């Protein structure tokens, strides 16, 4: 993973807002949002049931695939950990290839770092 820095675009800031609202509404450990190649957005929270556990980013990728998305432009993950799980980055690569920007933020939506898939 490569660290990048810089100001978020307006579209990426919208992803932060969506991820933050979803996480707050559900009280989940994580919130995430992605934007597909057609500009559609998908936001989700962590699923943590006794028989099913999926990260917030994993749910977003699944939603995009189920909606027919052919690729992703960007992703945001609000979490308490310092890095996006490799399995989540692999799912992004499976759908969109390498190089999708992934912004990591804290629970308040403050971006703490960026990487790519």
Biopython code that builds the backbone (N, CA, C, O; Angstrom):
import numpy as np
from Bio.PDB.StructureBuilder import StructureBuilder

atoms = [
    (1, "UNK", "N", (0.842, -1.186, 0.000)),
    (1, "UNK", "CA", (0.000, 0.000, 0.000)),
    (1, "UNK", "C", (0.880, 1.239, 0.000)),
    (1, "UNK", "O", (1.894, 1.300, 0.694)),
    (2, "UNK", "N", (0.485, 2.195, -0.768)),
    (2, "UNK", "CA", (1.226, 3.438, -0.887)),
    (2, "UNK", "C", (0.444, 4.558, -0.218)),
    (2, "UNK", "O", (-0.739, 4.758, -0.495)),
    (3, "UNK", "N", (1.106, 5.270, 0.648)),
    (3, "UNK", "CA", (0.462, 6.410, 1.289)),
    (3, "UNK", "C", (0.429, 7.588, 0.322)),
    (3, "UNK", "O", (1.410, 7.850, -0.375)),
    (4, "UNK", "N", (-0.677, 8.288, 0.279)),
    (4, "UNK", "CA", (-0.784, 9.507, -0.511)),
    (4, "UNK", "C", (-1.301, 10.610, 0.392)),
    (4, "UNK", "O", (-1.905, 10.350, 1.432)),
    (5, "UNK", "N", (-1.064, 11.807, -0.008)),
    (5, "UNK", "CA", (-1.560, 12.939, 0.768)),
    (5, "UNK", "C", (-2.244, 13.913, -0.166)),
    (5, "UNK", "O", (-2.132, 13.799, -1.387)),
    (6, "UNK", "N", (-2.932, 14.843, 0.392)),
    (6, "UNK", "CA", (-3.571, 15.870, -0.418)),
    (6, "UNK", "C", (-5.000, 16.084, 0.010)),
    (6, "UNK", "O", (-5.557, 15.339, 0.815)),
    (7, "UNK", "N", (-5.571, 17.118, -0.549)),
    (7, "UNK", "CA", (-6.945, 17.503, -0.264)),
    (7, "UNK", "C", (-7.907, 16.548, -0.966)),
    (7, "UNK", "O", (-7.672, 16.149, -2.107)),
    (8, "UNK", "N", (-8.987, 16.186, -0.282)),
    (8, "UNK", "CA", (-10.009, 15.341, -0.896)),
    (8, "UNK", "C", (-10.838, 16.156, -1.876)),
    (8, "UNK", "O", (-11.107, 17.336, -1.650)),
    (9, "UNK", "N", (-11.237, 15.518, -2.955)),
    (9, "UNK", "CA", (-12.135, 16.162, -3.910)),
    (9, "UNK", "C", (-13.514, 16.301, -3.260)),
    (9, "UNK", "O", (-13.799, 15.669, -2.242)),
    (10, "UNK", "N", (-14.355, 17.126, -3.856)),
    (10, "UNK", "CA", (-15.722, 17.287, -3.347)),
    (10, "UNK", "C", (-16.466, 15.948, -3.380)),
    (10, "UNK", "O", (-17.224, 15.641, -2.459)),
    (11, "UNK", "N", (-16.258, 15.162, -4.419)),
    (11, "UNK", "CA", (-16.928, 13.866, -4.522)),
    (11, "UNK", "C", (-16.457, 12.900, -3.438)),
    (11, "UNK", "O", (-17.259, 12.129, -2.912)),
    (12, "UNK", "N", (-15.172, 12.930, -3.098)),
    (12, "UNK", "CA", (-14.662, 12.069, -2.036)),
    (12, "UNK", "C", (-15.135, 12.543, -0.664)),
    (12, "UNK", "O", (-15.359, 11.726, 0.230)),
    (13, "UNK", "N", (-15.288, 13.852, -0.492)),
    (13, "UNK", "CA", (-15.839, 14.366, 0.771)),
    (13, "UNK", "C", (-17.278, 13.887, 0.953)),
    (13, "UNK", "O", (-17.707, 13.623, 2.076)),
    (14, "UNK", "N", (-18.027, 13.773, -0.153)),
    (14, "UNK", "CA", (-19.389, 13.226, -0.070)),
    (14, "UNK", "C", (-19.359, 11.785, 0.425)),
    (14, "UNK", "O", (-20.228, 11.375, 1.194)),
    (15, "UNK", "N", (-18.368, 11.017, -0.010)),
    (15, "UNK", "CA", (-18.236, 9.637, 0.465)),
    (15, "UNK", "C", (-17.990, 9.598, 1.974)),
    (15, "UNK", "O", (-18.541, 8.751, 2.677)),
    (16, "UNK", "N", (-17.163, 10.514, 2.461)),
    (16, "UNK", "CA", (-16.914, 10.597, 3.909)),
    (16, "UNK", "C", (-18.224, 10.871, 4.643)),
    (16, "UNK", "O", (-18.513, 10.234, 5.656)),
    (17, "UNK", "N", (-19.010, 11.808, 4.142)),
    (17, "UNK", "CA", (-20.292, 12.153, 4.768)),
    (17, "UNK", "C", (-21.231, 10.953, 4.781)),
    (17, "UNK", "O", (-21.866, 10.678, 5.799)),
    (18, "UNK", "N", (-21.324, 10.242, 3.669)),
    (18, "UNK", "CA", (-22.194, 9.063, 3.596)),
    (18, "UNK", "C", (-21.735, 7.974, 4.562)),
    (18, "UNK", "O", (-22.554, 7.384, 5.267)),
    (19, "UNK", "N", (-20.447, 7.709, 4.597)),
    (19, "UNK", "CA", (-19.915, 6.672, 5.488)),
    (19, "UNK", "C", (-20.140, 7.042, 6.952)),
    (19, "UNK", "O", (-20.501, 6.196, 7.770)),
    (20, "UNK", "N", (-19.923, 8.309, 7.266)),
    (20, "UNK", "CA", (-20.110, 8.772, 8.646)),
    (20, "UNK", "C", (-21.571, 8.660, 9.074)),
    (20, "UNK", "O", (-21.858, 8.201, 10.179)),
    (21, "UNK", "N", (-22.491, 9.072, 8.214)),
    (21, "UNK", "CA", (-23.923, 9.001, 8.544)),
    (21, "UNK", "C", (-24.380, 7.556, 8.714)),
    (21, "UNK", "O", (-25.153, 7.251, 9.623)),
    (22, "UNK", "N", (-23.910, 6.675, 7.851)),
    (22, "UNK", "CA", (-24.301, 5.264, 7.947)),
    (22, "UNK", "C", (-23.778, 4.651, 9.234)),
    (22, "UNK", "O", (-24.507, 3.943, 9.929)),
    (23, "UNK", "N", (-22.527, 4.916, 9.553)),
    (23, "UNK", "CA", (-21.939, 4.375, 10.786)),
    (23, "UNK", "C", (-22.671, 4.910, 12.012)),
    (23, "UNK", "O", (-22.971, 4.154, 12.936)),
    (24, "UNK", "N", (-22.956, 6.197, 12.026)),
    (24, "UNK", "CA", (-23.645, 6.802, 13.166)),
    (24, "UNK", "C", (-25.058, 6.254, 13.328)),
    (24, "UNK", "O", (-25.501, 5.979, 14.443)),
    (25, "UNK", "N", (-25.760, 6.096, 12.210)),
    (25, "UNK", "CA", (-27.146, 5.607, 12.248)),
    (25, "UNK", "C", (-27.230, 4.191, 12.796)),
    (25, "UNK", "O", (-28.167, 3.862, 13.524)),
    (26, "UNK", "N", (-26.265, 3.355, 12.456)),
    (26, "UNK", "CA", (-26.317, 1.948, 12.849)),
    (26, "UNK", "C", (-25.548, 1.658, 14.133)),
    (26, "UNK", "O", (-25.786, 0.633, 14.772)),
    (27, "UNK", "N", (-24.642, 2.529, 14.519)),
    (27, "UNK", "CA", (-23.814, 2.277, 15.687)),
    (27, "UNK", "C", (-22.785, 1.185, 15.450)),
    (27, "UNK", "O", (-22.287, 0.579, 16.398)),
    (28, "UNK", "N", (-22.466, 0.934, 14.192)),
    (28, "UNK", "CA", (-21.535, -0.133, 13.826)),
    (28, "UNK", "C", (-20.085, 0.268, 14.086)),
    (28, "UNK", "O", (-19.770, 1.439, 14.296)),
    (29, "UNK", "N", (-19.227, -0.723, 14.065)),
    (29, "UNK", "CA", (-17.800, -0.487, 14.275)),
    (29, "UNK", "C", (-17.182, 0.302, 13.126)),
    (29, "UNK", "O", (-16.271, 1.102, 13.338)),
    (30, "UNK", "N", (-17.676, 0.077, 11.912)),
    (30, "UNK", "CA", (-17.143, 0.760, 10.739)),
    (30, "UNK", "C", (-18.264, 1.275, 9.853)),
    (30, "UNK", "O", (-19.379, 0.753, 9.865)),
    (31, "UNK", "N", (-17.954, 2.291, 9.099)),
    (31, "UNK", "CA", (-18.816, 2.763, 8.024)),
    (31, "UNK", "C", (-17.952, 2.913, 6.795)),
    (31, "UNK", "O", (-16.763, 3.212, 6.905)),
    (32, "UNK", "N", (-18.524, 2.713, 5.636)),
    (32, "UNK", "CA", (-17.758, 2.853, 4.398)),
    (32, "UNK", "C", (-18.679, 3.356, 3.297)),
    (32, "UNK", "O", (-19.902, 3.255, 3.388)),
    (33, "UNK", "N", (-18.070, 3.893, 2.271)),
    (33, "UNK", "CA", (-18.805, 4.314, 1.077)),
    (33, "UNK", "C", (-17.877, 4.190, -0.113)),
    (33, "UNK", "O", (-16.670, 4.399, 0.002)),
    (34, "UNK", "N", (-18.453, 3.846, -1.262)),
    (34, "UNK", "CA", (-17.702, 3.765, -2.507)),
    (34, "UNK", "C", (-18.481, 4.489, -3.595)),
    (34, "UNK", "O", (-19.698, 4.657, -3.504)),
    (35, "UNK", "N", (-17.752, 4.917, -4.630)),
    (35, "UNK", "CA", (-18.372, 5.513, -5.812)),
    (35, "UNK", "C", (-17.985, 4.649, -7.003)),
    (35, "UNK", "O", (-16.809, 4.354, -7.214)),
    (36, "UNK", "N", (-18.993, 4.244, -7.783)),
    (36, "UNK", "CA", (-18.688, 3.383, -8.919)),
    (36, "UNK", "C", (-18.323, 4.208, -10.149)),
    (36, "UNK", "O", (-18.353, 5.438, -10.112)),
    (37, "UNK", "N", (-17.982, 3.532, -11.227)),
    (37, "UNK", "CA", (-17.511, 4.188, -12.439)),
    (37, "UNK", "C", (-18.583, 5.047, -13.101)),
    (37, "UNK", "O", (-18.268, 5.905, -13.926)),
    (38, "UNK", "N", (-19.854, 4.821, -12.746)),
    (38, "UNK", "CA", (-20.950, 5.627, -13.275)),
    (38, "UNK", "C", (-21.345, 6.765, -12.341)),
    (38, "UNK", "O", (-22.293, 7.494, -12.631)),
    (39, "UNK", "N", (-20.635, 6.930, -11.221)),
    (39, "UNK", "CA", (-20.915, 7.993, -10.270)),
    (39, "UNK", "C", (-21.919, 7.640, -9.192)),
    (39, "UNK", "O", (-22.230, 8.469, -8.338)),
    (40, "UNK", "N", (-22.434, 6.411, -9.222)),
    (40, "UNK", "CA", (-23.374, 5.984, -8.166)),
    (40, "UNK", "C", (-22.594, 5.694, -6.887)),
    (40, "UNK", "O", (-21.452, 5.237, -6.933)),
    (41, "UNK", "N", (-23.224, 5.963, -5.750)),
    (41, "UNK", "CA", (-22.566, 5.720, -4.468)),
    (41, "UNK", "C", (-23.284, 4.628, -3.695)),
    (41, "UNK", "O", (-24.489, 4.420, -3.837)),
    (42, "UNK", "N", (-22.509, 3.942, -2.877)),
    (42, "UNK", "CA", (-23.016, 2.876, -2.012)),
    (42, "UNK", "C", (-22.390, 3.085, -0.642)),
    (42, "UNK", "O", (-21.174, 3.238, -0.528)),
    (43, "UNK", "N", (-23.211, 3.093, 0.388)),
    (43, "UNK", "CA", (-22.722, 3.265, 1.755)),
    (43, "UNK", "C", (-23.214, 2.107, 2.595)),
    (43, "UNK", "O", (-24.325, 1.615, 2.400)),
    (44, "UNK", "N", (-22.383, 1.671, 3.536)),
    (44, "UNK", "CA", (-22.753, 0.526, 4.368)),
    (44, "UNK", "C", (-22.019, 0.584, 5.700)),
    (44, "UNK", "O", (-21.066, 1.341, 5.888)),
    (45, "UNK", "N", (-22.501, -0.244, 6.609)),
    (45, "UNK", "CA", (-21.884, -0.403, 7.920)),
    (45, "UNK", "C", (-21.452, -1.860, 8.081)),
    (45, "UNK", "O", (-21.882, -2.740, 7.337)),
    (46, "UNK", "N", (-20.611, -2.084, 9.050)),
    (46, "UNK", "CA", (-20.174, -3.430, 9.370)),
    (46, "UNK", "C", (-21.374, -4.306, 9.706)),
    (46, "UNK", "O", (-22.294, -3.880, 10.404)),
    (47, "UNK", "N", (-21.351, -5.534, 9.201)),
    (47, "UNK", "CA", (-22.353, -6.539, 9.561)),
    (47, "UNK", "C", (-21.670, -7.484, 10.548)),
    (47, "UNK", "O", (-20.661, -8.109, 10.223)),
    (48, "UNK", "N", (-22.223, -7.581, 11.742)),
    (48, "UNK", "CA", (-21.625, -8.439, 12.772)),
    (48, "UNK", "C", (-22.721, -9.249, 13.450)),
    (48, "UNK", "O", (-23.155, -8.931, 14.558)),
    (49, "UNK", "N", (-23.157, -10.295, 12.769)),
    (49, "UNK", "CA", (-24.166, -11.212, 13.283)),
    (49, "UNK", "C", (-23.484, -12.510, 13.702)),
    (49, "UNK", "O", (-22.373, -12.794, 13.254)),
    (50, "UNK", "N", (-24.124, -13.293, 14.546)),
    (50, "UNK", "CA", (-23.492, -14.555, 14.934)),
    (50, "UNK", "C", (-23.100, -15.437, 13.738)),
    (50, "UNK", "O", (-22.085, -16.131, 13.787)),
    (51, "UNK", "N", (-23.891, -15.409, 12.682)),
    (51, "UNK", "CA", (-23.599, -16.281, 11.543)),
    (51, "UNK", "C", (-23.057, -15.550, 10.318)),
    (51, "UNK", "O", (-22.828, -16.183, 9.287)),
    (52, "UNK", "N", (-22.847, -14.245, 10.400)),
    (52, "UNK", "CA", (-22.359, -13.485, 9.251)),
    (52, "UNK", "C", (-21.578, -12.268, 9.719)),
    (52, "UNK", "O", (-22.097, -11.435, 10.462)),
    (53, "UNK", "N", (-20.328, -12.170, 9.280)),
    (53, "UNK", "CA", (-19.505, -11.009, 9.575)),
    (53, "UNK", "C", (-18.935, -10.495, 8.257)),
    (53, "UNK", "O", (-18.257, -11.225, 7.533)),
    (54, "UNK", "N", (-19.220, -9.228, 7.954)),
    (54, "UNK", "CA", (-18.706, -8.590, 6.743)),
    (54, "UNK", "C", (-18.306, -7.163, 7.102)),
    (54, "UNK", "O", (-19.043, -6.451, 7.784)),
    (55, "UNK", "N", (-17.143, -6.763, 6.638)),
    (55, "UNK", "CA", (-16.702, -5.390, 6.885)),
    (55, "UNK", "C", (-17.592, -4.417, 6.126)),
    (55, "UNK", "O", (-18.278, -4.798, 5.178)),
    (56, "UNK", "N", (-17.574, -3.184, 6.543)),
    (56, "UNK", "CA", (-18.369, -2.156, 5.869)),
    (56, "UNK", "C", (-17.942, -2.017, 4.409)),
    (56, "UNK", "O", (-18.791, -1.884, 3.528)),
    (57, "UNK", "N", (-16.639, -2.046, 4.147)),
    (57, "UNK", "CA", (-16.173, -1.938, 2.776)),
    (57, "UNK", "C", (-16.578, -3.172, 1.969)),
    (57, "UNK", "O", (-16.921, -3.062, 0.792)),
    (58, "UNK", "N", (-16.537, -4.334, 2.599)),
    (58, "UNK", "CA", (-16.981, -5.552, 1.930)),
    (58, "UNK", "C", (-18.436, -5.484, 1.520)),
    (58, "UNK", "O", (-18.797, -5.937, 0.434)),
    (59, "UNK", "N", (-19.280, -4.920, 2.380)),
    (59, "UNK", "CA", (-20.697, -4.755, 2.047)),
    (59, "UNK", "C", (-20.845, -3.782, 0.871)),
    (59, "UNK", "O", (-21.635, -4.031, -0.039)),
    (60, "UNK", "N", (-20.094, -2.684, 0.884)),
    (60, "UNK", "CA", (-20.163, -1.712, -0.222)),
    (60, "UNK", "C", (-19.782, -2.357, -1.546)),
    (60, "UNK", "O", (-20.461, -2.156, -2.553)),
    (61, "UNK", "N", (-18.710, -3.121, -1.552)),
    (61, "UNK", "CA", (-18.288, -3.785, -2.783)),
    (61, "UNK", "C", (-19.368, -4.756, -3.247)),
    (61, "UNK", "O", (-19.690, -4.807, -4.434)),
    (62, "UNK", "N", (-19.927, -5.525, -2.320)),
    (62, "UNK", "CA", (-20.994, -6.467, -2.678)),
    (62, "UNK", "C", (-22.211, -5.736, -3.247)),
    (62, "UNK", "O", (-22.808, -6.193, -4.221)),
    (63, "UNK", "N", (-22.579, -4.607, -2.647)),
    (63, "UNK", "CA", (-23.706, -3.822, -3.155)),
    (63, "UNK", "C", (-23.426, -3.329, -4.573)),
    (63, "UNK", "O", (-24.306, -3.375, -5.432)),
    (64, "UNK", "N", (-22.209, -2.859, -4.818)),
    (64, "UNK", "CA", (-21.852, -2.366, -6.147)),
    (64, "UNK", "C", (-21.910, -3.500, -7.171)),
    (64, "UNK", "O", (-22.443, -3.319, -8.266)),
    (65, "UNK", "N", (-21.372, -4.654, -6.826)),
    (65, "UNK", "CA", (-21.412, -5.800, -7.734)),
    (65, "UNK", "C", (-22.854, -6.201, -8.011)),
    (65, "UNK", "O", (-23.227, -6.435, -9.161)),
    (66, "UNK", "N", (-23.668, -6.282, -6.957)),
    (66, "UNK", "CA", (-25.063, -6.694, -7.107)),
    (66, "UNK", "C", (-25.873, -5.694, -7.932)),
    (66, "UNK", "O", (-26.913, -6.043, -8.491)),
    (67, "UNK", "N", (-25.396, -4.454, -8.007)),
    (67, "UNK", "CA", (-26.080, -3.418, -8.796)),
    (67, "UNK", "C", (-25.549, -3.326, -10.216)),
    (67, "UNK", "O", (-26.025, -2.514, -11.009)),
    (68, "UNK", "N", (-24.564, -4.155, -10.540)),
    (68, "UNK", "CA", (-24.029, -4.171, -11.895)),
    (68, "UNK", "C", (-22.884, -3.225, -12.160)),
    (68, "UNK", "O", (-22.554, -2.975, -13.320)),
    (69, "UNK", "N", (-22.262, -2.688, -11.117)),
    (69, "UNK", "CA", (-21.131, -1.778, -11.309)),
    (69, "UNK", "C", (-20.000, -2.498, -12.031)),
    (69, "UNK", "O", (-19.716, -3.664, -11.757)),
    (70, "UNK", "N", (-19.363, -1.797, -12.947)),
    (70, "UNK", "CA", (-18.242, -2.358, -13.710)),
    (70, "UNK", "C", (-16.894, -1.925, -13.153)),
    (70, "UNK", "O", (-15.856, -2.430, -13.581)),
    (71, "UNK", "N", (-16.899, -1.008, -12.216)),
    (71, "UNK", "CA", (-15.660, -0.531, -11.618)),
    (71, "UNK", "C", (-15.943, 0.447, -10.507)),
    (71, "UNK", "O", (-17.084, 0.869, -10.321)),
    (72, "UNK", "N", (-14.916, 0.811, -9.765)),
    (72, "UNK", "CA", (-15.031, 1.778, -8.677)),
    (72, "UNK", "C", (-14.009, 2.884, -8.876)),
    (72, "UNK", "O", (-12.907, 2.652, -9.373)),
    (73, "UNK", "N", (-14.394, 4.095, -8.478)),
    (73, "UNK", "CA", (-13.506, 5.251, -8.585)),
    (73, "UNK", "C", (-12.807, 5.586, -7.288)),
    (73, "UNK", "O", (-11.663, 6.039, -7.301)),
    (74, "UNK", "N", (-13.489, 5.368, -6.142)),
    (74, "UNK", "CA", (-12.912, 5.747, -4.855)),
    (74, "UNK", "C", (-13.663, 5.057, -3.726)),
    (74, "UNK", "O", (-14.800, 4.614, -3.888)),
    (75, "UNK", "N", (-12.995, 4.978, -2.575)),
    (75, "UNK", "CA", (-13.605, 4.379, -1.387)),
    (75, "UNK", "C", (-13.166, 5.150, -0.151)),
    (75, "UNK", "O", (-12.084, 5.735, -0.109)),
    (76, "UNK", "N", (-14.039, 5.135, 0.857)),
    (76, "UNK", "CA", (-13.742, 5.731, 2.166)),
    (76, "UNK", "C", (-14.123, 4.707, 3.225)),
    (76, "UNK", "O", (-15.169, 4.065, 3.130)),
    (77, "UNK", "N", (-13.269, 4.555, 4.237)),
    (77, "UNK", "CA", (-13.556, 3.653, 5.348)),
    (77, "UNK", "C", (-13.361, 4.422, 6.646)),
    (77, "UNK", "O", (-12.284, 4.964, 6.893)),
    (78, "UNK", "N", (-14.409, 4.470, 7.483)),
    (78, "UNK", "CA", (-14.319, 5.051, 8.818)),
    (78, "UNK", "C", (-14.165, 3.895, 9.795)),
    (78, "UNK", "O", (-15.046, 3.043, 9.911)),
    (79, "UNK", "N", (-13.059, 3.877, 10.482)),
    (79, "UNK", "CA", (-12.756, 2.750, 11.351)),
    (79, "UNK", "C", (-11.824, 3.180, 12.469)),
    (79, "UNK", "O", (-11.240, 4.262, 12.425)),
    (80, "UNK", "N", (-11.694, 2.341, 13.450)),
    (80, "UNK", "CA", (-10.800, 2.603, 14.563)),
    (80, "UNK", "C", (-9.429, 1.978, 14.380)),
    (80, "UNK", "O", (-8.579, 2.101, 15.262)),
    (81, "UNK", "N", (-9.192, 1.314, 13.261)),
    (81, "UNK", "CA", (-7.896, 0.684, 13.025)),
    (81, "UNK", "C", (-7.046, 1.561, 12.117)),
    (81, "UNK", "O", (-7.542, 2.509, 11.509)),
    (82, "UNK", "N", (-5.770, 1.235, 12.032)),
    (82, "UNK", "CA", (-4.838, 2.093, 11.317)),
    (82, "UNK", "C", (-4.684, 1.778, 9.838)),
    (82, "UNK", "O", (-4.040, 2.533, 9.110)),
    (83, "UNK", "N", (-5.268, 0.669, 9.381)),
    (83, "UNK", "CA", (-5.122, 0.299, 7.973)),
    (83, "UNK", "C", (-6.360, -0.454, 7.507)),
    (83, "UNK", "O", (-7.059, -1.079, 8.306)),
    (84, "UNK", "N", (-6.618, -0.389, 6.233)),
    (84, "UNK", "CA", (-7.709, -1.152, 5.632)),
    (84, "UNK", "C", (-7.233, -2.590, 5.500)),
    (84, "UNK", "O", (-6.098, -2.837, 5.094)),
    (85, "UNK", "N", (-8.092, -3.531, 5.839)),
    (85, "UNK", "CA", (-7.732, -4.947, 5.780)),
    (85, "UNK", "C", (-7.368, -5.355, 4.354)),
    (85, "UNK", "O", (-7.989, -4.897, 3.395)),
    (86, "UNK", "N", (-6.381, -6.200, 4.220)),
    (86, "UNK", "CA", (-5.944, -6.667, 2.907)),
    (86, "UNK", "C", (-7.073, -7.374, 2.164)),
    (86, "UNK", "O", (-7.148, -7.287, 0.939)),
    (87, "UNK", "N", (-7.944, -8.066, 2.876)),
    (87, "UNK", "CA", (-9.068, -8.734, 2.205)),
    (87, "UNK", "C", (-10.008, -7.713, 1.574)),
    (87, "UNK", "O", (-10.571, -7.971, 0.510)),
    (88, "UNK", "N", (-10.185, -6.569, 2.205)),
    (88, "UNK", "CA", (-11.018, -5.510, 1.633)),
    (88, "UNK", "C", (-10.360, -4.898, 0.400)),
    (88, "UNK", "O", (-11.031, -4.634, -0.598)),
    (89, "UNK", "N", (-9.055, -4.673, 0.468)),
    (89, "UNK", "CA", (-8.344, -4.141, -0.694)),
    (89, "UNK", "C", (-8.390, -5.145, -1.853)),
    (89, "UNK", "O", (-8.495, -4.751, -3.015)),
    (90, "UNK", "N", (-8.310, -6.432, -1.535)),
    (90, "UNK", "CA", (-8.400, -7.463, -2.577)),
    (90, "UNK", "C", (-9.767, -7.441, -3.248)),
    (90, "UNK", "O", (-9.863, -7.596, -4.465)),
    (91, "UNK", "N", (-10.828, -7.248, -2.463)),
    (91, "UNK", "CA", (-12.176, -7.169, -3.044)),
    (91, "UNK", "C", (-12.294, -5.967, -3.968)),
    (91, "UNK", "O", (-12.910, -6.057, -5.030)),
    (92, "UNK", "N", (-11.708, -4.841, -3.570)),
    (92, "UNK", "CA", (-11.703, -3.661, -4.446)),
    (92, "UNK", "C", (-10.979, -3.966, -5.757)),
    (92, "UNK", "O", (-11.459, -3.619, -6.837)),
    (93, "UNK", "N", (-9.816, -4.621, -5.650)),
    (93, "UNK", "CA", (-9.060, -4.963, -6.857)),
    (93, "UNK", "C", (-9.832, -5.933, -7.745)),
    (93, "UNK", "O", (-9.790, -5.826, -8.971)),
    (94, "UNK", "N", (-10.539, -6.882, -7.125)),
    (94, "UNK", "CA", (-11.329, -7.837, -7.906)),
    (94, "UNK", "C", (-12.348, -7.128, -8.785)),
    (94, "UNK", "O", (-12.564, -7.529, -9.929)),
    (95, "UNK", "N", (-12.969, -6.088, -8.270)),
    (95, "UNK", "CA", (-13.986, -5.363, -9.021)),
    (95, "UNK", "C", (-13.390, -4.292, -9.916)),
    (95, "UNK", "O", (-13.810, -4.136, -11.063)),
    (96, "UNK", "N", (-12.426, -3.559, -9.410)),
    (96, "UNK", "CA", (-11.997, -2.335, -10.091)),
    (96, "UNK", "C", (-10.542, -2.317, -10.535)),
    (96, "UNK", "O", (-10.106, -1.354, -11.166)),
    (97, "UNK", "N", (-9.791, -3.345, -10.224)),
    (97, "UNK", "CA", (-8.374, -3.335, -10.554)),
    (97, "UNK", "C", (-7.578, -2.557, -9.517)),
    (97, "UNK", "O", (-8.125, -2.068, -8.529)),
    (98, "UNK", "N", (-6.310, -2.456, -9.755)),
    (98, "UNK", "CA", (-5.419, -1.754, -8.826)),
    (98, "UNK", "C", (-5.551, -0.248, -8.997)),
    (98, "UNK", "O", (-5.957, 0.237, -10.053)),
    (99, "UNK", "N", (-5.203, 0.483, -7.944)),
    (99, "UNK", "CA", (-5.115, 1.932, -8.026)),
    (99, "UNK", "C", (-6.321, 2.719, -7.567)),
    (99, "UNK", "O", (-6.325, 3.945, -7.670)),
    (100, "UNK", "N", (-7.348, 2.048, -7.060)),
    (100, "UNK", "CA", (-8.513, 2.779, -6.549)),
    (100, "UNK", "C", (-8.113, 3.485, -5.255)),
    (100, "UNK", "O", (-7.636, 2.828, -4.329)),
    (101, "UNK", "N", (-8.296, 4.813, -5.164)),
    (101, "UNK", "CA", (-7.953, 5.494, -3.917)),
    (101, "UNK", "C", (-8.884, 5.075, -2.786)),
    (101, "UNK", "O", (-10.103, 5.009, -2.944)),
    (102, "UNK", "N", (-8.268, 4.794, -1.638)),
    (102, "UNK", "CA", (-9.011, 4.403, -0.438)),
    (102, "UNK", "C", (-8.594, 5.356, 0.671)),
    (102, "UNK", "O", (-7.429, 5.397, 1.068)),
    (103, "UNK", "N", (-9.567, 6.127, 1.168)),
    (103, "UNK", "CA", (-9.290, 7.088, 2.236)),
    (103, "UNK", "C", (-9.724, 6.490, 3.556)),
    (103, "UNK", "O", (-10.850, 6.009, 3.686)),
    (104, "UNK", "N", (-8.840, 6.517, 4.531)),
    (104, "UNK", "CA", (-9.101, 6.006, 5.877)),
    (104, "UNK", "C", (-9.397, 7.192, 6.781)),
    (104, "UNK", "O", (-8.665, 8.182, 6.786)),
    (105, "UNK", "N", (-10.486, 7.082, 7.552)),
    (105, "UNK", "CA", (-10.884, 8.193, 8.423)),
    (105, "UNK", "C", (-11.268, 7.659, 9.800)),
    (105, "UNK", "O", (-11.559, 6.475, 9.964)),
    (106, "UNK", "N", (-11.264, 8.541, 10.769)),
    (106, "UNK", "CA", (-11.708, 8.161, 12.104)),
    (106, "UNK", "C", (-13.233, 8.289, 12.195)),
    (106, "UNK", "O", (-13.886, 8.654, 11.217)),
    (107, "UNK", "N", (-13.784, 7.996, 13.341)),
    (107, "UNK", "CA", (-15.241, 7.980, 13.517)),
    (107, "UNK", "C", (-15.891, 9.339, 13.254)),
    (107, "UNK", "O", (-17.062, 9.399, 12.879)),
    (108, "UNK", "N", (-15.151, 10.421, 13.445)),
    (108, "UNK", "CA", (-15.687, 11.762, 13.195)),
    (108, "UNK", "C", (-15.638, 12.139, 11.719)),
    (108, "UNK", "O", (-16.193, 13.161, 11.315)),
    (109, "UNK", "N", (-14.968, 11.304, 10.912)),
    (109, "UNK", "CA", (-14.855, 11.591, 9.490)),
    (109, "UNK", "C", (-13.593, 12.339, 9.122)),
    (109, "UNK", "O", (-13.451, 12.792, 7.986)),
    (110, "UNK", "N", (-12.670, 12.475, 10.067)),
    (110, "UNK", "CA", (-11.392, 13.127, 9.782)),
    (110, "UNK", "C", (-10.485, 12.131, 9.071)),
    (110, "UNK", "O", (-10.145, 11.084, 9.622)),
    (111, "UNK", "N", (-10.101, 12.461, 7.855)),
    (111, "UNK", "CA", (-9.243, 11.553, 7.080)),
    (111, "UNK", "C", (-7.866, 11.515, 7.700)),
    (111, "UNK", "O", (-7.230, 12.549, 7.903)),
    (112, "UNK", "N", (-7.408, 10.302, 7.999)),
    (112, "UNK", "CA", (-6.115, 10.112, 8.642)),
    (112, "UNK", "C", (-5.052, 9.577, 7.692)),
    (112, "UNK", "O", (-3.869, 9.556, 8.033)),
    (113, "UNK", "N", (-5.459, 9.150, 6.519)),
    (113, "UNK", "CA", (-4.517, 8.647, 5.536)),
    (113, "UNK", "C", (-5.242, 8.152, 4.305)),
    (113, "UNK", "O", (-6.459, 7.968, 4.307)),
    (114, "UNK", "N", (-4.478, 7.942, 3.263)),
    (114, "UNK", "CA", (-5.023, 7.425, 2.019)),
    (114, "UNK", "C", (-4.055, 6.411, 1.448)),
    (114, "UNK", "O", (-2.843, 6.503, 1.645)),
    (115, "UNK", "N", (-4.603, 5.457, 0.747)),
    (115, "UNK", "CA", (-3.807, 4.431, 0.091)),
    (115, "UNK", "C", (-4.511, 4.092, -1.204)),
    (115, "UNK", "O", (-5.454, 4.783, -1.589)),
    (116, "UNK", "N", (-4.083, 3.061, -1.876)),
    (116, "UNK", "CA", (-4.806, 2.608, -3.070)),
    (116, "UNK", "C", (-4.862, 1.100, -3.060)),
    (116, "UNK", "O", (-4.072, 0.423, -2.402)),
    (117, "UNK", "N", (-5.830, 0.593, -3.816)),
    (117, "UNK", "CA", (-6.063, -0.855, -3.810)),
    (117, "UNK", "C", (-4.982, -1.602, -4.512)),
    (117, "UNK", "O", (-5.032, -2.829, -4.593)),
]
sb = StructureBuilder()
sb.init_structure("model")
sb.init_model(0)
sb.init_chain("A")
sb.init_seg("    ")
for serial, (resi, resn, name, xyz) in enumerate(atoms, 1):
    if name == "N":
        sb.init_residue(resn, " ", resi, " ")
    sb.init_atom(name, np.array(xyz, "f"), 0.0, 1.0, " ", f" {name:<3s}", serial, name[0])
structure = sb.get_structure()
